[in-house]
Amino acid sequence: MKYLEEFQNPELARGLLEDIRATVTRPWAVMEVCGGQTHTIIRHGIDQLLPDGIELIHGPGCPVCVTPLEVIDKAMEIAGRPGVIFCSFGDMLRVPGTDRDLFRVRGEGGDVRVVYSPLDALRIARENPQREVVFFGIGFETTAPPNAMTVHQARKQGITNFSMLVSHVLVPPAIEAIMTSPDCRVQGFLAAGHVCSVMGTEEYPQLAERHRVPIVVTGFEPLDILEGIRRTVRQLERGEHTVENAYQRAVRPEGNPAARAMLADVFEVTDRAWRGIGVIPRSGWRLSERYREYDAEHRFDVTGITTRESGLCRSGEVLQGLIKPNQCEAFGTTCTPRNPLGATMVSSEGACAAYYLYRRLAAPSAPSALEVSSVG
Ligand code: SF4
């Protein structure tokens, strides 16, 4: 399959690994920002194939994982109301709130529906004019354009029984927060290619310069990741800190102008709480004043919610790269994908789910189990 198989070629992977080994002279810590990159790394054992001393730190780029607990609780509060049809992507249904999840709300009689596009929710609103239809709009810059377009279409089509519970988050402010944290160990970044395919790369040179950190935009296949690591390590060894685009088949410096125009019309930047991390200034989007009537938080009174996180879950530390998932005492015992204590064990992009799915159950010092031939 074009653009997949050629980026999983074991021979090319061996070449990149040899190049990395020949380049490295000392330890480096590199963060892959996106949960999709984390899954590729763990699935193919890329971290175990790297030379000793090259550590991959898993970043906070899992949209389901960082959606704040308060927003999850608000979703359940709205979804349980009579007359509401609450629409969401499937993986949000199992994310634990303070005392239940959306599956439980559905079991208790709430009309909670899984959809595959926000436009499905808009269609449901059109077909059910007597009901209030709410779509759960979460995610990074990647999922925001279709959500923005859906709200734009709702207004254009005069559909007034549709609203969106919005909790969008942005990557560059998260990188800023990571680099200014007193616990930061990150020396280089693999930036998320799909985010840059929407937003472009214009925001990254300032970050690279301010924090003297190389940033390499990568894709999600094994060779994409290895090439990103190769370029990052090469910069680190040379004392450089520039932005490189290693995902040119999808990313242009200006991103996608049509998507950016739609985002600028529908959303405005706001401070946003990240689950397990806290509030990051100007790190999210909410519906702009022009579209406030489509904001579910504006339409439904969901103030006064009191949240309580699991005392066992260390997903905040996982999301900040401070621990690996299998260093959490609950990992694989009281917390599994069937009985998740935290969102990082639920999401298809969550680091805890990746470690569990690909049987990375042992302590971080476990010996390498995979060979280069496992790539692909
Ligand atoms: S293993 Fe479970 S309890 Fe531990 S950090 Fe991950 S989601 Fe939280």
Boltz pocket constraint, residues with backbone or C-beta under 6 A from the ligand:
constraints:
  - pocket:
      binder: B
      contacts: [[A, 312], [A, 313], [A, 314], [A, 315], [A, 316], [A, 318], [A, 325], [A, 328], [A, 329], [A, 330], [A, 331], [A, 332], [A, 335], [A, 336], [A, 340], [A, 341], [A, 342], [A, 343], [A, 344], [A, 345], [A, 352]]
      max_distance: 6.0
